[in-house]
Amino acid sequence: MRASRLALTGAFAIVALLGLFWLRQPQPPSSSSQHGDDGHSAAADSTRDGDLAAELASWRVHWPTTVHSDPLSVRAAVGRPAAWTYLDSQCSSPAICESLLENAPCPDGPTPALTPSDPRFGNHPELNLPRCSYRRIASCFPRDLQTCFARRLLSNHWLVIVGDSVTRNTLMEFFMRHLPQSEQVKLQLSSERNLHVPSSQYQNEDYLLFGRFLVTFRFIGGAGGNQTRDNLVQGVSLSAAARTALLSRLSALLQARNETIPDAELDVLYRKPDIVVINSGLWDSRSSSPSYRPNYYGSMHMWRRVLQEQLGLDAKQLYWRSSTPVSPELHVTDQQRKNMTNERIAELNWIAHDVLVRQAHWHSIDAFTAVGGFVPPVDAISYDGYHPTTLASCALNDMVFGAICDKEASPL
């Protein structure tokens, strides 16, 4: 009995601590506060709209407005080398590659919307969410992507992308369809690289692109827990043995290409990432626990501590990519995912933005709005109801790499 009472007391203490932690966080505005017919005053609505207008005005001032001087047609002509062999893809036809990805969310945009009734979706031009055009650099222009990597992955030649199956599928579309096979090598660095995946059906991947750039994908499910933390830590660092194996493979590739890298540059390669793009939230949105909000807040703070405090990465190296929407019917058609609603996903996106972007000053990429937001088009979501279609995945790749390459997006 004494042991039972002690266990019960301990459980109550943990619940109390979680509740205290949650109360100390900035709270997402309640869903009711987003509606005009919920009884609060016009003055309150006006104040909220004024705050949004001020935020958007402040955001626009800092947006880089440099536009590439060369016409799109000229850049398209030099972007796809004839010497490279490409697979056919619905995302990289000549007509698509000669057009822009238009009317998409800008990188580093303002606080995300919480409900479809957010005033920024209404007939208020001063409140409308800003939109950008992107050149389809991932789908169509691998040569320019190579140039971008040389500029943006300058020190360590290393990009890390962390996420769930949505991230995996979008990356696999890029690797299998858009990046020429001659320009990528799948690496087997060590068995330890898959030590902390959620289960054996999931895999972490390491690729060497363009003969020298390491691109690492780490599969994580839920945002929290020791397994996610350990997979994250291991993904953004290489053991001495794995780094030695990678440098040996690099040396062989450089020799085959008749290229060299100075010893001083080799000494710093692959010691830590230049850029990390991270997302997790769909698995967390399935939770039936009433503590899903404080749990997710805790996970976001864990990511900030691990990446910035423990591993020493700077905020300007870190990109938060919001979770994508699902079919509005998913909660009816798939009882295992009945809690995975777009309202729940938007709430978790708001929490992540609050911790990682507003407080920790990471970059942000609004994938939720890009795929269609609260009511995505039918052709944006695949048959399972929660993965984006191929065309939507290609758009996400172009947005992510466009944001990283920072001269590939310009405001409308």
C-alpha positions as CSV (number, residue, x, y, z in Angstrom):
1,M,0.0,0.0,0.0
2,R,2.8,2.4,0.9
3,A,4.4,1.8,-2.5
4,S,1.1,2.4,-4.3
5,R,0.6,5.7,-2.4
6,L,4.1,6.8,-3.3
7,A,3.6,6.0,-7.0
8,L,0.2,7.8,-7.0
9,T,1.8,10.9,-5.3
10,G,4.6,10.8,-7.9
11,A,2.1,10.7,-10.7
12,F,0.1,13.7,-9.4
13,A,3.4,15.6,-9.0
14,I,4.3,15.0,-12.7
15,V,0.9,16.1,-13.9
16,A,1.1,19.2,-11.8
17,L,4.5,20.1,-13.2
18,L,3.3,19.6,-16.8
19,G,0.3,21.8,-16.1
20,L,2.6,24.5,-14.6
21,F,4.9,24.3,-17.6
22,W,2.0,24.7,-20.0
23,L,0.5,27.7,-18.1
24,R,3.9,29.4,-18.3
25,Q,3.9,29.2,-22.1
26,P,2.3,31.8,-24.4
27,Q,-1.0,30.3,-25.2
28,P,-2.4,29.9,-28.7
29,P,-5.5,32.2,-29.1
30,S,-8.6,30.1,-28.4
31,S,-10.5,29.0,-31.5
32,S,-13.5,31.0,-30.3
33,S,-11.5,34.2,-30.2
34,Q,-11.0,33.9,-33.9
35,H,-14.7,34.2,-34.7
36,G,-16.6,37.5,-35.1
37,D,-19.8,36.1,-33.7
38,D,-18.5,34.9,-30.3
39,G,-19.7,37.8,-28.3
40,H,-16.5,39.8,-27.8
41,S,-16.5,43.5,-28.7
42,A,-15.7,45.2,-32.0
43,A,-13.0,47.0,-30.1
44,A,-11.3,43.7,-29.3
45,D,-11.5,42.7,-33.0
46,S,-10.1,46.0,-34.0
47,T,-7.2,45.6,-31.6
48,R,-6.4,42.1,-32.9
49,D,-6.5,43.3,-36.5
50,G,-4.3,46.3,-35.6
51,D,-1.7,43.9,-34.1
52,L,-1.8,41.7,-37.2
53,A,-1.4,44.8,-39.5
54,A,1.6,46.0,-37.4
55,E,3.2,42.5,-37.5
56,L,2.8,42.3,-41.3
57,A,4.1,45.8,-41.8
58,S,7.1,45.1,-39.7
59,W,7.7,41.8,-41.6
60,R,7.5,43.4,-45.1
61,V,10.2,46.0,-44.2
62,H,12.8,43.3,-43.7
63,W,12.0,41.2,-46.8
64,P,14.9,41.1,-49.3
65,T,13.6,42.4,-52.6
66,T,16.5,41.6,-54.8
67,V,15.3,40.0,-58.0
68,H,17.7,38.1,-60.4
69,S,18.7,40.3,-63.3
70,D,18.5,37.5,-65.9
71,P,15.2,36.6,-67.5
72,L,13.6,33.3,-66.5
73,S,14.0,31.9,-70.0
74,V,17.8,32.6,-70.0
75,R,18.2,30.9,-66.6
76,A,16.1,27.9,-67.7
77,A,18.3,27.4,-70.7
78,V,21.5,27.1,-68.6
79,G,19.9,25.3,-65.7
80,R,19.5,21.8,-67.1
81,P,22.8,20.6,-68.6
82,A,22.4,18.4,-71.7
83,A,25.2,16.2,-70.4
84,W,23.1,15.1,-67.5
85,T,20.4,12.3,-67.8
86,Y,17.0,13.1,-66.3
87,L,14.1,10.8,-65.6
88,D,10.6,11.9,-66.8
89,S,8.5,13.6,-64.2
90,Q,5.2,15.3,-64.1
91,C,7.0,18.1,-62.1
92,S,9.7,18.9,-64.6
93,S,8.1,19.2,-68.0
94,P,9.4,22.1,-70.2
95,A,6.1,24.0,-69.6
96,I,6.4,23.7,-65.8
97,C,10.1,24.5,-65.7
98,E,9.6,27.7,-67.7
99,S,7.0,28.9,-65.2
100,L,7.3,30.0,-61.6
101,L,5.7,28.4,-58.5
102,E,3.4,31.4,-57.8
103,N,1.2,32.6,-55.0
104,A,3.1,30.6,-52.4
105,P,3.9,31.6,-48.8
106,C,7.0,33.6,-48.4
107,P,9.9,32.2,-46.3
108,D,10.3,33.7,-42.9
109,G,6.6,34.8,-42.9
110,P,4.5,36.1,-40.0
111,T,2.8,34.1,-37.2
112,P,0.7,31.3,-38.8
113,A,-3.1,31.3,-38.8
114,L,-4.9,29.2,-36.3
115,T,-8.3,28.8,-37.9
116,P,-10.0,29.5,-41.3
117,S,-11.7,32.5,-39.8
118,D,-8.4,34.3,-39.2
119,P,-8.9,37.9,-40.4
120,R,-5.9,37.5,-42.7
121,F,-8.0,35.3,-45.0
122,G,-10.7,37.9,-45.2
123,N,-11.3,40.9,-47.4
124,H,-8.7,43.1,-45.7
125,P,-5.8,43.8,-48.1
126,E,-3.7,45.3,-45.3
127,L,-4.0,41.9,-43.4
128,N,-3.5,39.5,-46.3
129,L,-0.7,37.0,-45.8
130,P,2.2,37.9,-48.1
131,R,2.8,35.7,-51.1
132,C,5.9,34.9,-53.1
133,S,7.0,33.4,-56.4
134,Y,9.7,30.7,-56.5
135,R,11.8,29.4,-59.3
136,R,11.5,25.6,-59.4
137,I,15.2,25.1,-58.4
138,A,14.8,21.6,-57.0
139,S,12.5,20.2,-59.8
140,C,14.1,21.8,-62.8
141,F,17.5,23.4,-62.2
142,P,20.0,21.1,-60.5
143,R,23.0,23.0,-61.8
144,D,21.8,26.1,-60.0
145,L,21.2,24.0,-56.9
146,Q,24.8,22.9,-57.1
147,T,25.8,26.6,-57.2
148,C,23.5,27.3,-54.3
149,F,25.1,24.5,-52.2
150,A,28.6,25.9,-52.9
151,R,27.4,29.2,-51.5
152,R,25.1,28.2,-48.7
153,L,26.9,25.0,-47.5
154,L,30.2,26.9,-47.5
155,S,32.1,25.6,-44.4
156,N,31.2,21.9,-43.9
157,H,29.3,21.1,-47.1
158,W,26.6,19.5,-45.1
159,L,22.8,19.8,-45.1
160,V,20.6,17.9,-42.6
161,I,16.8,17.4,-43.2
162,V,14.8,16.0,-40.3
163,G,11.1,14.9,-40.5
164,D,8.5,12.2,-40.9
165,S,7.2,10.4,-44.0
166,V,6.0,13.6,-45.6
167,T,9.5,14.9,-45.6
168,R,10.9,11.5,-46.7
169,N,8.4,11.3,-49.6
170,T,9.2,14.8,-50.9
171,L,13.0,14.1,-50.7
172,M,12.7,10.8,-52.4
173,E,10.8,12.5,-55.3
174,F,13.7,14.9,-55.6
175,F,16.4,12.2,-55.4
176,M,14.6,9.7,-57.7
177,R,13.1,12.0,-60.3
178,H,14.8,15.4,-60.4
179,L,18.5,15.0,-59.4
180,P,20.4,13.2,-62.1
181,Q,21.6,9.8,-60.9
182,S,25.2,10.7,-61.9
183,E,25.2,13.6,-59.3
184,Q,24.2,11.5,-56.2
185,V,25.8,8.7,-54.3
186,K,23.9,6.9,-51.5
187,L,26.2,6.3,-48.6
188,Q,26.5,3.5,-46.1
189,L,28.6,5.2,-43.4
190,S,28.0,2.9,-40.4
191,S,25.2,0.8,-38.9
192,E,25.0,3.2,-36.1
193,R,23.3,5.8,-38.4
194,N,20.1,3.8,-38.1
195,L,20.3,3.1,-34.4
196,H,17.5,5.4,-33.2
197,V,14.8,5.3,-35.9
198,P,11.3,4.8,-34.5
199,S,11.2,1.2,-35.9
200,S,13.0,-1.0,-38.4
201,Q,10.6,0.0,-41.2
202,Y,12.1,3.5,-41.2
203,Q,15.5,4.5,-42.4
204,N,17.9,7.4,-42.1
205,E,19.7,8.2,-45.3
206,D,23.0,9.9,-46.2
207,Y,23.8,11.1,-49.7
208,L,26.8,12.7,-51.4
209,L,25.6,15.2,-54.0
210,F,27.5,16.8,-56.8
211,G,30.6,15.0,-55.7
212,R,31.1,16.7,-52.4
213,F,27.9,17.9,-50.5
214,L,26.6,15.6,-47.7
215,V,22.8,15.6,-47.4
216,T,21.5,13.7,-44.4
217,F,17.9,12.7,-43.8
218,R,16.8,11.7,-40.3
219,F,13.4,10.0,-39.9
220,I,11.6,11.0,-36.7
221,G,8.0,10.3,-35.8
222,G,6.8,12.2,-32.7
223,A,8.6,15.3,-31.8
224,G,9.5,14.3,-28.2
225,G,11.2,11.5,-26.3
226,N,14.7,10.2,-25.9
227,Q,14.6,8.3,-29.2
228,T,13.9,11.4,-31.2
229,R,16.5,13.4,-29.3
230,D,19.1,10.7,-29.8
231,N,18.3,10.3,-33.5
232,L,18.5,14.1,-33.9
233,V,21.9,14.4,-32.1
234,Q,23.4,11.5,-34.0
235,G,22.1,12.9,-37.3
236,V,23.9,16.2,-37.0
237,S,27.2,14.7,-36.0
238,L,29.5,12.0,-37.5
239,S,31.6,9.5,-35.5
240,A,35.3,9.5,-36.3
241,A,34.9,6.3,-38.1
242,A,31.9,7.5,-40.2
243,R,33.7,10.7,-41.1
244,T,36.8,8.8,-42.1
245,A,34.8,6.6,-44.4
246,L,33.1,9.6,-45.9
247,L,36.3,11.4,-46.6
248,S,37.7,8.2,-48.2
249,R,34.6,8.0,-50.5
250,L,35.0,11.7,-51.3
251,S,38.6,11.3,-52.2
252,A,37.8,8.5,-54.7
253,L,35.0,10.6,-56.3
254,L,37.2,13.6,-56.6
255,Q,39.9,11.5,-58.2
256,A,37.4,10.1,-60.7
257,R,36.3,13.7,-61.5
258,N,39.9,14.9,-61.7
259,E,39.1,17.4,-59.0
260,T,40.8,18.3,-55.7
261,I,40.0,20.0,-52.4
262,P,42.7,21.8,-50.5
263,D,43.8,20.1,-47.3
264,A,42.8,23.1,-45.2
265,E,39.2,22.7,-46.5
266,L,39.2,18.9,-46.0
267,D,40.1,19.3,-42.4
268,V,36.8,21.1,-41.6
269,L,34.4,19.2,-43.8
270,Y,31.5,17.3,-42.3
271,R,32.2,18.3,-38.7
272,K,28.8,19.9,-38.2
273,P,25.9,20.9,-40.5
274,D,25.8,24.2,-42.3
275,I,22.0,24.1,-42.4
276,V,19.3,22.0,-40.7
277,V,15.7,21.9,-41.9
278,I,13.4,20.2,-39.4
279,N,9.7,19.3,-39.0
280,S,7.6,17.1,-36.9
281,G,3.9,17.3,-35.9
282,L,1.7,15.0,-37.8
283,W,2.4,12.1,-35.4
284,D,1.9,14.4,-32.5
285,S,-1.5,15.6,-33.8
286,R,-2.8,12.0,-33.4
287,S,-2.4,12.1,-29.7
288,S,-5.5,11.5,-27.5
289,S,-3.7,12.8,-24.4
290,P,-5.1,16.0,-22.9
291,S,-1.5,17.1,-22.4
292,Y,-0.6,17.2,-26.1
293,R,-0.1,20.9,-26.0
294,P,2.4,21.1,-23.1
295,N,4.1,17.9,-24.5
296,Y,4.6,19.6,-27.8
297,Y,5.8,22.8,-26.2
298,G,8.4,20.7,-24.3
299,S,9.5,19.0,-27.5
300,M,10.1,22.3,-29.3
301,H,12.1,23.6,-26.3
302,M,14.1,20.3,-26.4
303,W,15.0,20.9,-30.1
304,R,16.1,24.4,-29.4
305,R,18.3,23.3,-26.5
306,V,19.8,20.4,-28.4
307,L,20.6,22.2,-31.6
308,Q,21.5,25.6,-30.3
309,E,22.9,25.1,-26.8
310,Q,24.2,21.5,-26.9
311,L,25.5,21.4,-30.5
312,G,26.2,25.1,-30.9
313,L,24.3,25.8,-34.1
314,D,23.3,29.4,-34.8
315,A,19.7,30.3,-35.4
316,K,20.4,31.5,-38.9
317,Q,21.4,27.9,-39.7
318,L,18.1,26.4,-38.6
319,Y,14.8,26.2,-40.6
320,W,11.5,25.2,-39.2
321,R,9.1,23.7,-41.9
322,S,5.5,23.6,-40.7
323,S,3.5,20.4,-40.9
324,T,1.3,19.9,-43.9
325,P,-2.5,19.7,-43.9
326,V,-4.6,16.6,-44.3
327,S,-7.9,15.8,-46.0
328,P,-10.8,17.5,-44.0
329,E,-12.5,14.0,-44.1
330,L,-9.6,12.1,-42.6
331,H,-11.0,12.1,-39.0
332,V,-14.1,10.3,-40.5
333,T,-12.4,7.9,-42.9
334,D,-9.5,6.9,-40.7
335,Q,-10.4,6.3,-37.1
336,Q,-6.7,5.7,-36.2
337,R,-6.2,9.4,-37.2
338,K,-9.4,10.9,-35.9
339,N,-7.5,13.5,-33.9
340,M,-5.3,14.5,-36.9
341,T,-7.4,17.5,-38.0
342,N,-6.2,20.6,-39.7
343,E,-7.2,22.6,-36.7
344,R,-5.0,20.5,-34.4
345,I,-2.1,20.6,-36.9
346,A,-2.4,24.4,-37.2
347,E,-2.3,24.6,-33.4
348,L,0.9,22.6,-33.2
349,N,2.4,24.7,-36.0
350,W,1.6,27.8,-34.0
351,I,3.4,26.4,-30.9
352,A,6.4,25.5,-33.0
353,H,6.5,28.9,-34.6
354,D,6.2,30.6,-31.2
355,V,9.2,28.6,-29.7
356,L,11.5,28.2,-32.6
357,V,10.8,31.3,-34.8
358,R,9.5,34.0,-32.5
359,Q,11.6,33.1,-29.4
360,A,14.7,31.4,-30.9
361,H,14.8,33.3,-34.2
362,W,14.9,30.3,-36.6
363,H,13.9,30.7,-40.2
364,S,10.4,29.4,-41.2
365,I,8.9,27.7,-44.2
366,D,5.0,27.6,-44.2
367,A,4.3,24.2,-45.8
368,F,0.8,24.1,-44.2
369,T,-0.4,27.1,-46.2
370,A,1.5,26.0,-49.3
371,V,-0.3,22.7,-49.6
372,G,-3.7,24.4,-49.1
373,G,-4.2,25.2,-45.5
374,F,-7.4,24.3,-43.7
375,V,-9.2,23.1,-46.8
376,P,-6.5,21.8,-49.2
377,P,-7.5,21.1,-52.9
378,V,-8.4,17.5,-53.6
379,D,-5.4,17.1,-56.0
380,A,-3.0,18.2,-53.2
381,I,-3.6,15.2,-50.8
382,S,-3.0,11.6,-51.8
383,Y,-5.5,8.7,-51.5
384,D,-4.5,8.0,-47.9
385,G,-5.7,11.4,-46.8
386,Y,-2.5,12.7,-45.1
387,H,0.4,12.6,-47.5
388,P,0.8,15.3,-50.2
389,T,0.5,14.2,-53.8
390,T,3.5,14.2,-56.1
391,L,2.8,17.7,-57.5
392,A,2.4,19.1,-54.0
393,S,5.6,17.4,-52.9
394,C,7.5,19.0,-55.8
395,A,6.2,22.4,-54.8
396,L,7.4,21.8,-51.2
397,N,10.9,20.8,-52.4
398,D,11.0,24.0,-54.6
399,M,9.9,26.1,-51.6
400,V,12.4,24.5,-49.2
401,F,15.4,24.8,-51.5
402,G,14.2,28.2,-52.6
403,A,14.2,29.4,-49.0
404,I,17.7,27.9,-48.4
405,C,19.0,29.4,-51.6
406,D,17.5,32.8,-50.6
407,K,17.7,34.4,-54.1
408,E,15.3,32.0,-55.6
409,A,12.1,33.6,-54.1
410,S,10.8,37.1,-54.6
411,P,7.7,38.8,-53.2
412,L,4.8,39.3,-55.6
